[in-house]
Amino acid sequence: MGICAERAAIFNAVIHGHKDIKQIAVTCIKGDKSKSETLMPCGACRQVMVEFMSPEAKIIVDGVKTFKLKELLPSPFTLK
């Protein structure tokens, strides 16, 4: 598994001191606009979002809609 842009952006923000991210925008240039599931963040990205974002944080998915993180991953793994 490689690393998606979402995780790269989050990790970059975290190493620069931002550990409570309020929102993130996601776009997929190779996705099919008629199939929203091809435009969504992957499971690994959703899990990383849980580590650094609140359940109420906004995930803006280009071509789909704006979600709350808890909608995209309602039962995340956590050690908190």
C-alpha positions in Angstrom: 0.0 0.0 0.0 1.3 3.4 -0.9 0.4 6.8 0.7 -2.5 8.9 -0.5 -2.5 12.7 -0.7 -4.9 12.9 2.2 -2.5 11.1 4.6 0.5 13.0 3.2 -1.3 16.3 3.9 -2.3 15.3 7.4 1.2 14.0 8.3 2.7 17.2 6.9 0.4 19.3 9.0 1.1 17.2 12.1 4.9 17.5 11.8 4.4 21.2 11.6 2.5 21.3 14.9 -1.1 21.1 13.7 -2.7 18.2 15.6 -6.3 19.2 15.7 -7.3 19.5 12.0 -10.8 21.0 11.5 -11.5 20.1 7.9 -9.9 18.6 4.8 -10.8 18.7 1.1 -10.5 15.6 -1.0 -10.5 15.3 -4.8 -9.9 12.3 -7.1 -9.0 13.2 -10.6 -9.2 9.6 -11.8 -12.6 9.0 -10.2 -15.8 8.5 -12.0 -18.1 11.5 -11.2 -21.1 9.2 -11.8 -19.9 6.8 -9.1 -19.4 8.7 -5.8 -17.6 5.7 -4.3 -14.7 6.3 -6.6 -14.2 9.8 -5.3 -14.1 8.9 -1.5 -11.1 8.7 0.8 -9.8 5.2 1.3 -10.1 3.4 4.6 -6.5 4.0 5.7 -7.0 7.7 5.1 -10.2 7.7 7.1 -8.5 6.0 10.0 -5.6 8.6 10.0 -8.3 11.3 9.9 -9.7 9.9 13.2 -6.3 10.2 14.8 -6.0 14.0 14.1 -9.6 15.2 13.6 -12.7 15.3 15.7 -15.8 13.2 14.8 -17.5 16.5 13.8 -14.6 17.6 11.5 -15.7 18.4 7.9 -14.5 16.2 5.0 -15.2 18.0 1.8 -15.3 15.4 -1.0 -15.2 17.1 -4.4 -18.1 16.2 -6.6 -20.0 14.4 -3.8 -20.7 16.5 -0.7 -19.4 17.6 2.7 -19.4 14.9 5.4 -18.7 14.9 9.1 -15.8 12.4 9.8 -18.2 10.3 12.0 -20.3 9.7 8.9 -17.4 8.4 6.9 -16.0 6.2 9.7 -18.8 5.6 12.3 -16.9 3.0 14.3 -13.2 3.7 14.1 -10.4 1.8 15.9 -9.0 3.9 18.7 -6.8 3.5 21.7 -7.9 6.8 23.3 
